[in-house]
Amino acid sequence: MNQLIALDAVTLDRAYATCRAIARREAKNFYYAFIALPEPRRNAICAIYAFMRKADDLADDESLSREERRRRLDAWLTEWHSAYRGDDTTDLVFIAVRDATERFAIPASLLDDLVAGTTMDLDHCDPNATDTYATFDDLYRYCYLVASVVGLVCIRIFGYSDPRAEKFAEETGIAFQLTNILRDVAEDAERNRMYLPLEELRAHNVSLDALLHRSPRTPPTANERALLAAMGKRADTYYQSARSLLPLIDRESRPALWVLVRIYRGLLRRIRRANYDVFSRRISVPTFQKLEILAVGLVWMAWVRLKK
């Protein structure tokens, strides 16, 4: 019996190591926040990230038709549901995620919502049509599934007792995703996607065709800047929820959330300082600044541990 337990522990360690490697390689902004977490919580966050990454990769594989991507996603999700129920699996990510959901009481429905978010772009009837959202309410639903649900999973790993944390986590996720959308407007347009709501384009007299078919590295027009600034202002409003969320989660997890918010809000500020020119170059927070933010988070985490 002890040998079986040891073998299970070895497999679980390998599973978490695999997820940490995926997060280290792919997570970029998120990974800096992961480092500022105690190890059990860090492992769980990396497992959830690896799960999300696989779903995203399956959904975004443009070498395959939308129908084939949907088929593969459905098959993968069926395998996950089987593993979650306790059936044998050799998928190391599934092994780690199953353990994380048990340790931190993460509902399976939240993981299903994560996958649903990745499939929204596959649901359009005409594969040649531009992927768009008519209204901000439509976009909010998309942001909820791909980002707010991540926040709702994360706070279960971070730890919280005040139910208000759930709404604040939802809105913090919206802020992050709106920031990503602003940063990626040009890149998404090249993939025939436009996440800026069509009602917002009309309100600012901006043509969808002009955004989709512009000369490379052409700066935005005055109307386009006003459109992007309006979306930036919305994101800023939702960042207020991050400030309210911070004191509601466990003390040892606060440095990680602070790091993540500081990096993402820093990205939004850099977009604003560039006067919303997200077409001439891809805007990002430099690595040295991320490391400076992480250093503060690690000192904070060490201080919290000393106070225990």
N, C-alpha and C positions, 0 to 999 in steps of 0.2 A: 504493500500500500504506500509506504513512504517513497519507494522508487517511482511509483506512478505520479505521486504529488510532485516529486523532484522533476520528472520529465515534463509535467504540465507547466511547472514554473519556468523551466528552460524555454519551452515553446512560447510562453507568454512574454518572457524577456525578449526573445527573438522577434516576436510580433511587434512589441513596442519599439524596438530598435529599428525595425523596418519603417514604421510610421514616423519616427523621429528623422530618419534619413530623408524621407519624402518631404517632410515639412522644411527641413534645413535646405533642401535643394529648390523647392518650389514656392515656399510661403512668403518670401520677401518681407513685406511690412509686418505680417502676422508673426513671423518667427522671432522678431526682436522682442515682442511681448511674451511669447512662450518662455523665453529664457528667464524671465523675471518671475516665474511661477515655481513653487515647490515641486519636487520631482513627480509625485503621484498625479498632481493636477496637470503638470506639463505633459506627462505621458498621455493623459486622457485627451487633452486639447490636440496633441499631435495625431492621435488616432482619428479623432473627428475630422481633422483637416485632411488626412490621407483618404478618408472615405469620401469627402467632398471633392477632392482632386480627381479621384477615379470617376465619379459621376460626371464632372465637368469634362474630362478628357473623352469619355464615351459620347457625350452630347455634342462636343465641338469638333469631332473628327470629320473634317470636310472632305476627306477622301472617300467617304461613304455617303450614300443617300440618306435623307432624313428618315425614311422608312427603316433602313437597316440600322441606323443609330438608335432609333426608338426600340427596335427589336432587341438589340444587344443590351440596352439599358434595362428593358423589362426582364430579360433573362438574368442579368446581374442582380437586379433587385429581388427577384425570386430566390436566387441563391442566398442573398443576405437575409431575407426573411426566414429561410430554413436554418441558417446559422444562428440567428437571433433566438429561435425557438430551442436551440440546444443541439441541433443535428451536427454530426461531424463535418468539419471543414478543414481544408488545407490552406485556405486564404488567410495569410497572416494579418492583413488589415481587418478582416472580419473578426478574427480572434481577439485582436486588441480592442476593437470597437465594442464587441459584446461584453468584454470585461469592463470597459469604461462605462457603458450604460448601466451595468449592474452596480458598480461602485458609487456612481453619482446620480442614480435614479433618473436617468434620461429617458423620457417616453419614446417608444419606437415611432410614434406618430410624427415627432419632430424630425427624425431622420427621413421619413417618407416625404415630409414637406420640403426638406433640402433637395431631394431628388426631383420632386415636382417642379421646383424652381429651375433646375437645369434643363428640364424638358419643355419649358414654355415656348422657347424659340423653335421647337420642332413641331409645334401644334398648328402653325399657320398652314392653311389649305394649299396655297400656291407657293411652291418652293422657290419660284423665281421672283416673287414679290418681296419688296423691302419689309423687313421686320420692324414694325412700328407700334407705338402705343397712342391711342387717340387722346386720352386725358391723363391728368396727373393721378387721378384715382386708379386708373389702369396701371400706370407705372408704379404706384405705391404698392399694388398687389405683387408685382414682379419683385420689387425691392424687398418686400416682406419675406417672400419665399427664399430669395437667394442670399439675403443679408440679415434681416431681423431674426429669422429662425436660427441662424448661426449664433446671434446674441442670446437667444433664449436657451440654446444648448450650453453656451459658454457660462452663463450665470449659474447654471446648475453645477458646473465644475468649479466655478469660483466660490460658490456658496453664498446663500442669502436667505433671509427669513421674512423680510417685508415684501408683501405681494406687489407693492408699487414698483419694485425692481423690474418686473416683467414688462410693463409698458415703457419704462425708461430704456430697457435693453432693446425693445422693438424699435424705438425711435432713434437710438444710437446706431443701430444697423442701417436705418434709412439714411442717416447722415453719411455713413461710410460709403454706401452704394451710390448715392448722388455724387459724392466726390469722385468715385471711380468713373462714373458716367461722364462727368465733365472732363476728366483727364483723357478718356479714351474716345472722344467724339470722332476724331479723324480716323483712328484705327477701326472703329466700329463701322464707319461709313464705307471704308474699303471692303468690308465684309457684307455690305448691303444691309446694315442694321442702323437704326436711329432710335435711341432711347429717349431723346428729348421729345416730350409729348407734342403731337400734331397741333393741339389747341394752343400750346405755347408758341409754336412756330408762327401760327396765324396771328396771334396777338402781337408779335414783334415784327410782323411783315417779313418773315424769313422763309425762303423757298426750300422745300425738302430736296428738290433736285439740285439746288445750288450747294447744299451741304454734302450731297452724295457725289457730285461730279465737279469738284473744284480742282484747280491746278495744284499740284503738290506744293506744300509749304507756303501757300498763300495766306496772308494774315486775315483775320476775320473783318467783316464789314462792321460799321457802327451798329446796325441792327442785330447782327450775330453776337457782338459783344454784349449788347443789352439782354439778349436771350440767355446767354450763358451766365451773366451776372445775376439774373433773376433766379436761375437754378442754384447758383452759389449762395444766394441769400436764403433760399429754402433750406439748403444743407446747414447753414449756420444756425438757423432756428432749431433744427433737430439736434445739433451738437449740445444745446443747453441741457438736453436729457442726459447726456453723458456725465455732466457735472453733478446732476441729481442722483445718478446711479452709483457713483463712486463710493459714497459713504454707506450705501446699503449692502454692499457685498463684503465678504469676510476680509478682515484686515490683511491677511497674508496674500490675498489676491489683488488688492488694490494697486500695488505697483505695476502689475502686468496690464491692467485695464488702463491705467494712466499712460503707460508707454504707448499703447495702441492708439489711444485717442490723440495723444500729443503728435504722433507721426502722421495720422490721417488729417488732423486739423492743420498741421503744418503743410501738408500737400495742398489743401484748399487755399491756404494763405499764399502759397507760391503761385498757384493758378491766378489768384486775384492780383498779385504783384506783377504778373506777366500781362495784366490787362486782358485776361481770358483768351490770350492767343495760344490755343491748344493745337493749332494746325502747323505752326512753323517748326515745333519740336515737341517731343514728349516730355512733359514736366514731371519731375520726381523729387523726392527728398534725398539729398546726397547721403551716401553711406556714413560719412563721418558725423553728420548730424544725428542720424539714427543711433550711432554708437554713443554719442554724447547723451541722448535721451535714455538709452538703455543703461548707461552707467549710473545715472540718477536713480533709475528704477531699481537697480541691483543694490545700491546703497540703502535705499528705502526698505527693500525686502530684508536686508541684513539687520537693519534697525528694528524692524517688526519682530524678527526672530529673537533678538536680544531681549525684547520687552516681554517675551512669553514667560 
